[in-house]
Amino acid sequence: MRAEEIITRFSVQGKVVSLEPYGSGHINETYRVVMEDGKKYILQRINTSIFTKPAELMENICGVTEYLRKKIIARGGEPERETLNIVPTKEGKSYLEAEDETCWRVYRFIEGATCYDEVKTPQDFYHSALAFGKFQAELADYPAHTLHETIPDFHNTAKRFRDFERAVGEDKMGLAAGVQEEISFARERAGETDVLGEMLRRGELPLRVTHNDTKLNNIMIDDATGEGICVIDLDTVMPGLAVHDFGDSIRFGANTAAEDEPDVSKVSLDLGLYEIYVKGFTEGCAGRLTEKELEMLPMGAKMMTYECGIRFLADYLEGDVYFKVHRPGHNLDRCRTQFALIADMERKWDRMHEIVKKYS
């Protein structure tokens, strides 16, 4: 169905003045809608090939945003700007399943704020860290076990390694012989793949509500203050480990090179940006992280980088079936970048821990 028809089936007033594609996301189809009363909305078609259970997905988002809304009101904040606000259908449901089996949802548009696709200044990185830390703090008492896993085993690094080994063994494209160095690198670190999982099972790390996609562009930055005001893109919110959320930000934001840089000599861990993120994240968490979680933050960074590296390498070996590629060997470049970043983390391991202790 046409987006112009879909929006009228939600609790909005009047006619559509404008409807245009919005944002840089690659998963869902997103539009900004302006109605004749001047109110603006975000309309999204949910990608049900990835999120196969939209009812569970929206149950997670409703639960978390309603909880955040109460917290924000209690501290005198701005609930219309500091969390996503779901606009129900005219029947009062959180999403619409149209006749053509597409699924849609609507959020109120957050005025006076922007998403950035890349770190332009260290302050941007600091404010994203602060925002994701606050997200952890405000959801610290939320019963994480009640959330659905929207993508099962999303950060189960041990399972990701088993999937990688299967791709190596099958060698569908006959490419394994040319990447033996990368395969060896991954295997040499296989003993670390379940360290965090084991700590969770032993109760040494608490199960928390985690975002699981902690990139800068999932924070709305206030246009006036430059501060992060709202965490968005809650599709992957589910039970998990806070160290994974921290680690994914470091993997993405503290690398001196692009994720797919062919020249790995340009790849390193920027300890300045790492420290800025540690400072912001721990400040935002406001003492809600345990001593053991703080101790394992560097391991979270390493394991998230490792996990992405083996996923890129497995996809390369399987013929680039999962990640979009724009040139031959694109996934291999991505893998090598992640592995080079891990190697630099290992060289700077003691310093990474010292920085965490400085802000603990």
PyMOL commands that set and color helices and strands:
alter all, ss='L'
color gray80, all
select helices_A, chain A and resi 3-7+54-74+79-82+122-138+144-146+157-170+176-188+190-192+195-201+216-218+242-253+264-266+271-285+291-295+297-317+330-347+349-359
alter helices_A, ss='H'
color red, helices_A
select strands_A, chain A and resi 16-21+29-35+40-46+86-87+96-97+103-108+113-114+208-210+219-222+228-231+238-240
alter strands_A, ss='S'
color yellow, strands_A
deselect
rebuild
show_as cartoon
